[in-house]
Amino acid sequence: MIKIILSLLLLLSIVFAETNAKQRSADQTYLTYPEWFLVFSPEEYAYHLKENPSYTFDYIGHIEEFWSAYAAMYKKTLEKEYSFNRGYHVMIMTIGVSTTVEYLVKYFYGHAIAQFVALTQTHGRVSEQNYGAKVAQEYVDFIKNRPWYEFDFGKRFVGIYKENSFFGKDFLRKMERKEALSVEYGVKYLYAKVIAYFTEVGYEKAVPLTQVVLVKQNHITTAEFPRYDKFKDSSLEYAKEGYDFKTIAGNDGNTTILYSLLGTRENLSDFHCMLRQPIVSNLKYERCINDIRINKLGAFLREKNLQITDRFLPTSHGVKLEHIFDF
């Protein structure tokens, strides 16, 4: 039944999808936040797996954060009286429901089976745990700039058996991890193939560039920034060179754009946030989500001492510019 519902949602999202690459509607800066939360959540998961077993991850907390973020962003689009973006809402529901199902399965499996088998573990982490943590990080690095369904789950499935010995210390735990990772990568491999097929049939090929109009000392220039994760890097680079933003993806300077920051609660205390979310794997930190007018973005990026780092969490003395949601 779940597969049927997800397939119907996917088909509806294809029917209602907006595909204009150069000009994207202003509401999408808000609606992309729950979509990008499903990048931030796996990134936190990869961070967690480096030193902790998977069953200790707060799957329920992340489910709650996803749906509460979606509700907050939808409310914001209503306040701004944006038209209802059917295709985007259906897409969010699709990925939200599928992730909720995945996280619930992992939660119940972890507490019913994995945690029990882990009691037999007496020699530290097994190699399969390290392999799972490595793949989790590879997945995050990939989906920051490419669609998740293009990730090679098949290669990682084979790697479970090529890169880990069959026998070894804590044999039961090794077998449990092999079984869990095999099911996860196998299901995702098949689901990704289905999503990739329907996406190719129903959508125009995504253009990985955003058209940006910039102004510096009354000189106007047009540039194409990379989309997704790298958009923030280009934005910060141009802002530090003295440029201000005039339009982004066809949206003028008075349009608001969303951004997210990561830092300790203390370091973020001076920032206004429309939404704050705790980093459940390290409660010293939180995520701050706020919006700003496009024509004020350059000054904001220049004036604030923001970090761009490959680390999931910034140093305890800094604030990380996590993302700018480029519609």
Helices and strands as residue ranges (DSSP letters): H 2-16, H 28-49, G 54-56, H 59-79, H 86-109, I 110-114, H 115-118, H 127-143, G 148-150, H 153-162, H 171-202, E 209-216, E 219-226, G 228-230, H 231-240, E 244-248, E 256-264, E 275-278, E 285-293, H 294-303, E 306-307, E 319-325
